[in-house]
Amino acid sequence: MIDQIFVGISMLALGFFAKVFLFKYKERKRASGQRAIFSRMEKPTKFVFPPRENIELAILPRMSTEDFLAINNIISAFILAGYKPPSKVVDSKNITKHDKQHNNLILICSSKSNKATKEALDLIRNNNPRLAHVIPVFESNPETGRIEIKFNHATYPSESFEQKGPELTDIAVIVKSQSPWAGQYKILVVAGIRGIGTWGAAEFLKKWWKPLYDRKRSSHSRDMSKTGDFAAIVKVKYKEYDIKNVDLLNLVDLDDQKLRYEVT
């Protein structure tokens, strides 16, 4: 009888430690490499894209080629990272309050074309003014009328406006943040000044993500982790219907508690 009780207790203890080990293994796996970038972005997750010009007799909203390629790249990146990719989309014109409050959202394109991107970034700035300078702003240059990105006290124009091709260079942002609509969810903004930038930023997450992972800091004392929030600027190089390379130019840890609460 005593032997049976001992065996039973031993099995319970073994099961408990096995569960703890499995949990810690999954957490370590989640926190490493490409998986870390998409951590906490698991389902329910929806893509939000800007609808383009209407076509007579079309039932679904139109999507640009670059937006389609960006979504396809992010789906591939999720698969490569070992996650089940998002399978649902909604256009920014028809996104609902329920969509915003009950999903992780991947926002495709800048605030100039995607109203959900604009609303999200504006809300993050308003909710925490100390983050205002590290939440990218897309705005028109008053002299040229061309869109530029303001980020972390610097201005990033797109060289593509001056280039004649076939090589073109654009600038894009990638922002991972707590959702401003529901704190238990995340948003991921993938947005270029031009369409090739959006496409290239998504390809960066698929192919050239390692510099982002390496530069994303981890600090227990400042509550930062490799799986945490960030804002990044990337330079996209395009030629002949292909993204040739994407370089990381700047990255800020949005989960840095010093950044959030330090008096400036």
C-alpha positions in Angstrom: 0.0 0.0 0.0 2.8 2.4 1.0 4.7 1.5 -2.2 1.6 2.3 -4.3 1.2 5.7 -2.6 4.9 6.4 -3.1 4.6 5.4 -6.8 1.6 7.6 -7.2 3.3 10.6 -5.6 6.3 10.1 -7.7 4.3 10.0 -10.9 2.5 13.2 -9.9 5.8 14.9 -9.2 7.3 13.6 -12.5 4.2 14.9 -14.4 4.5 18.3 -12.7 8.2 18.7 -13.5 7.6 17.6 -17.0 5.0 20.3 -17.5 7.3 22.9 -16.0 10.2 21.8 -18.3 7.9 21.9 -21.3 6.6 25.3 -20.4 10.2 26.7 -20.0 11.3 25.0 -23.2 8.4 26.6 -25.1 9.2 30.0 -23.6 12.9 29.8 -24.5 12.0 28.7 -28.0 9.5 31.6 -28.2 12.2 34.0 -27.1 14.8 33.1 -29.7 15.5 34.0 -33.3 12.8 34.8 -35.7 10.1 33.5 -33.3 10.9 36.3 -30.9 9.9 38.9 -33.4 6.4 37.5 -33.9 6.0 36.4 -30.2 2.5 37.2 -28.9 1.3 37.7 -32.4 -0.4 34.3 -32.6 -4.1 33.9 -33.4 -6.5 35.6 -33.4 -4.6 37.8 -35.9 -5.9 39.7 -38.9 -4.2 41.6 -41.7 -5.5 45.1 -42.3 -4.9 46.6 -45.7 -5.9 49.8 -47.4 -8.5 49.3 -50.2 -7.5 50.7 -53.6 -9.6 52.1 -56.4 -12.9 50.4 -57.0 -13.4 48.4 -60.2 -16.9 48.0 -61.6 -18.5 44.7 -60.8 -15.8 43.8 -58.3 -17.2 42.2 -55.1 -14.0 42.3 -52.9 -12.0 45.5 -52.2 -9.0 45.9 -54.5 -5.5 45.5 -53.2 -2.2 46.8 -54.6 0.4 44.3 -55.9 2.9 45.5 -53.2 0.4 45.0 -50.4 -0.4 41.5 -51.7 3.3 40.6 -51.8 3.9 42.1 -48.3 1.1 39.9 -46.8 2.5 36.9 -48.6 5.9 37.5 -47.2 4.6 37.9 -43.7 2.7 34.6 -44.0 5.9 32.9 -45.1 7.8 34.6 -42.2 5.3 33.2 -39.7 5.7 29.7 -41.2 9.5 29.9 -41.1 9.3 31.0 -37.5 7.2 28.0 -36.6 3.9 29.8 -36.1 0.6 29.2 -37.8 0.2 32.2 -40.1 -2.8 34.6 -40.0 -5.5 33.6 -42.5 -8.0 36.5 -42.2 -7.9 39.9 -43.7 -10.0 43.1 -43.5 -9.7 46.4 -45.3 -9.1 49.5 -43.3 -12.4 51.0 -44.6 -14.5 48.2 -43.1 -12.6 47.3 -40.0 -14.9 47.2 -37.0 -14.5 48.0 -33.3 -14.8 44.3 -32.6 -11.9 43.6 -35.0 -9.7 46.1 -33.2 -10.6 44.9 -29.7 -10.5 41.2 -30.2 -7.5 40.6 -32.5 -3.8 41.1 -33.0 -3.5 43.3 -36.1 -0.9 43.4 -38.8 -1.3 46.9 -40.4 -0.1 47.1 -44.0 0.9 50.5 -45.4 1.4 53.9 -43.9 -0.9 56.3 -42.2 -1.3 58.1 -45.5 -3.2 55.2 -47.1 -4.3 53.0 -44.2 -6.5 54.8 -41.7 -6.2 52.0 -39.2 -2.4 52.6 -39.2 -2.9 56.3 -38.6 -5.4 55.7 -35.8 -3.1 53.1 -34.1 0.0 55.2 -34.2 -1.8 58.4 -33.1 -3.3 56.5 -30.1 0.0 55.2 -29.0 1.5 58.7 -29.1 -1.4 60.2 -27.2 -1.5 57.4 -24.6 2.2 57.8 -23.8 3.7 61.2 -24.9 7.2 60.0 -23.8 7.1 57.6 -26.8 6.0 60.3 -29.3 9.4 60.8 -30.8 10.0 57.1 -31.4 6.6 56.3 -33.0 7.2 57.0 -36.7 5.3 59.9 -38.3 4.6 59.9 -42.1 4.2 63.5 -43.3 4.6 65.6 -46.4 7.7 67.8 -46.8 6.3 71.4 -47.2 8.9 72.2 -49.9 8.7 69.1 -52.1 5.3 67.7 -51.1 6.8 64.2 -50.8 6.2 61.9 -47.9 9.0 61.5 -45.4 9.3 59.6 -42.1 10.1 61.4 -38.8 11.6 59.1 -36.3 13.7 59.5 -33.2 14.7 63.1 -33.9 15.7 62.2 -37.5 14.1 62.6 -41.0 14.1 59.8 -43.5 13.2 60.7 -47.1 12.7 58.2 -49.9 15.5 58.3 -52.5 13.2 56.6 -55.0 11.6 60.0 -55.9 14.9 61.2 -57.4 15.9 57.9 -58.9 15.1 57.0 -62.5 15.6 53.2 -62.1 16.0 50.3 -62.6 17.3 50.4 -59.0 15.1 52.1 -56.5 15.6 52.8 -52.8 12.8 53.3 -50.3 12.4 53.7 -46.5 10.0 51.7 -44.3 9.0 51.3 -40.7 8.3 48.1 -38.7 6.6 48.7 -35.4 5.6 46.0 -32.9 3.5 47.4 -30.0 0.8 46.7 -27.5 -2.5 47.3 -29.2 -3.9 50.7 -28.3 -7.4 49.2 -28.6 -6.9 46.2 -26.3 -3.9 45.8 -24.1 -3.9 42.0 -24.3 -3.2 42.1 -28.0 -0.4 43.3 -30.3 -0.2 45.3 -33.5 2.5 45.0 -36.1 2.9 47.9 -38.5 4.7 47.2 -41.8 4.7 50.4 -43.9 6.9 52.0 -46.5 6.9 55.5 -47.9 6.1 53.8 -51.2 4.7 50.4 -52.1 8.1 48.8 -52.6 9.0 49.9 -49.1 6.1 48.1 -47.6 6.9 45.0 -49.7 10.5 45.2 -48.7 9.9 45.6 -45.0 7.8 42.4 -45.0 10.6 40.6 -46.9 13.0 41.8 -44.2 10.9 40.0 -41.6 11.1 36.9 -43.8 14.7 36.9 -44.9 16.9 39.5 -43.2 15.4 39.6 -39.7 18.6 38.7 -37.8 20.0 42.2 -37.4 16.7 43.3 -35.8 16.8 40.3 -33.4 20.5 41.0 -32.5 19.9 44.7 -31.9 16.7 44.2 -29.9 17.9 44.4 -26.3 17.0 42.3 -23.3 17.3 43.6 -19.8 15.4 42.3 -16.7 15.9 45.5 -14.7 14.4 47.6 -17.5 11.7 45.0 -18.4 13.0 44.6 -21.9 13.1 41.3 -23.8 13.9 39.9 -27.2 10.2 39.2 -27.6 9.2 42.7 -26.6 8.0 45.8 -28.5 10.2 47.8 -30.9 10.1 50.4 -33.7 12.6 50.1 -36.6 13.5 51.9 -39.7 14.7 49.9 -42.7 16.2 50.8 -46.2 14.7 48.8 -49.0 16.6 48.2 -52.3 14.5 47.2 -55.3 15.4 46.3 -58.8 13.6 44.6 -61.7 10.5 43.3 -59.9 12.5 42.0 -56.9 13.7 43.2 -53.4 17.4 42.9 -53.6 18.3 43.7 -50.0 16.9 45.4 -46.9 19.1 47.1 -44.2 18.2 48.0 -40.7 19.0 51.7 -40.1 17.6 52.3 -36.6 15.8 50.5 -33.8 14.3 51.6 -30.5 13.1 49.3 -27.8 9.6 50.4 -27.0 9.4 48.1 -24.0 12.3 50.0 -22.3 10.8 51.2 -19.0 13.5 53.9 -18.8 12.2 55.3 -22.1 8.6 55.1 -20.9 9.0 56.8 -17.5 12.2 58.8 -17.6 11.7 62.5 -17.2 13.1 64.2 -20.3 
